[in-house]
Amino acid sequence: MRNRAISDIILKRSASRLGRIIVVTGARQTGKTTLVKRLFPKIPYISIEDPVLVSEYKNLTASQWNLLYPEAILDEVQKEPQLVESIKSVYDQFPETRYILLGSSQILLLEKIRESLAGRSIIIEMYPLTLPELLTDNWEMKVNKSYFQKMITNDKTEPTPFLLQKDHSKKKQIFDAYLLFGGYPAVSDLLLSNEEKHLWLKNYVKTYLERDIRDLANLRHLEPFTKVQKLLALNTAQLTNYSKIAVEAGVSSKTVQRFLEYMSISYQTLVLQPWSRNKKKRLVKSPKVHYLDVGVMRAILQKRDRLNGHEFESAIVSEIYKQANMVNSDLAFYHLRTVDGREIDLLIETEQGYIAIEIKQSQAVRSVDAKHLRGLEKILDKAVLRRYVISNDLNSRDLEEGITAMSAAQFLT
């Protein structure tokens, strides 16, 4: 098993007086149940998917909940919204009760949680394993911050050149495996063959369609959705043209947007909005879509060979996004593109200014790869704090003053 950085967050928040109801949400198979049961071994675990017992749980009064289950872990609670009302009633009447609710989609953040548990719950989002977590070998092994995480948390530690780091070969090996299979815990098992990992990812995509999407969208026919899903994967990291995808999939533009919303609220995709605060500049206003797990994206595309440049960009952007959410939730993420072709793959906004990142799949970065990072002050409304060209070039260096070239393996481990 790999250790999870989110463990400390869950324990800290659950110990707070404000943490009497903790909601842990995220994609299916990210390890929510395994982690929470390990962190709270003495708290009773209740599966809402048990058809025999669920009716009994629904009939319990607040007093009975307090008597029988003053503390409990409730799994897949979004399937029985009535139970959310029960938990609300127990919370309001009995101040010592504590509950942990688990659910496999952001549906938890919608009607029932928003209506019934507003101000009563703390919501924690759980993603597939990050690269620092993939570097751990067991639950007890410390999850170290990556270079990127240290940078956004103002850790002043100067990085050792990647090739001089004692564990650089392990980090590179883990990074290469991530590009092939992504970060779901099941495919991080070293005892599985590559063929078994491909099969697991294929079955994951099938299960997602048959369970999450049917639950979320109530679709009778999945074929239109699967077409849109694949077209979005084919167009990952590119400007999203809803009309073009709609024509190719044989659906309306609004249907494409609706399907993408389903994919986002079930933690499959990240929609990267364009930065456009400065209305005086001629900026492109189409979003980019990135898959949150490169292994799932590859399974959708039935791809086993090397990633192309757009797919590599998605793999890096999604990993940056996951890592940032582990240490700093106050960041905003954008891409930037002007009508004359100037483009920044990832623009991270902090309170003090921006971090601009260009992503190249190249093994050898050149000065020309940083051209779009120059002169950003003329476009943006705040200072540019740092600029990076992230690539497969293992030799980190300053391309020029204020612009650093760094390998993705070093940047993210």
Buried (B, 14 or more C-beta within 10 A) or exposed (E): BBBBBBBEBBEEBBEEEEBBBBBBBBBBBBBBBEBBBEBBEEBEBBBBEEEEEBEEBEEBEBEEBBEEBBBBBBBBBBBBBEBBBBBBBBBEEBEEBBBBBBBBBBBBBEEBBEEBBEEBBBBBBBBBBBBBBBBBEEEEEEBEBBBBBBBBEEEEEEBEEBEEBEEBEEBBEBBEBBBBBBBBBBBBEEEBEEEEBBBBBBEBBEEBBEBBBBBBBEBEEBEBBBBBBBBBBBBBBBBBBBEEBBEBBEBBBEBBBBBBBBBBBBBBBBBBEBBEEEEEBEBBEEBBBBBBBBBBBBBBBEEEEEBEEBBBBBBBBBBBBBBBBBBBEEBEBBBBBBEEEBEBBBBBBBEEBBBBBBBBBBEEBEEEBBEBBBEBEEBBEEEBBBBBBBBBBBBBEEBEEEBBBBBBBBBBB
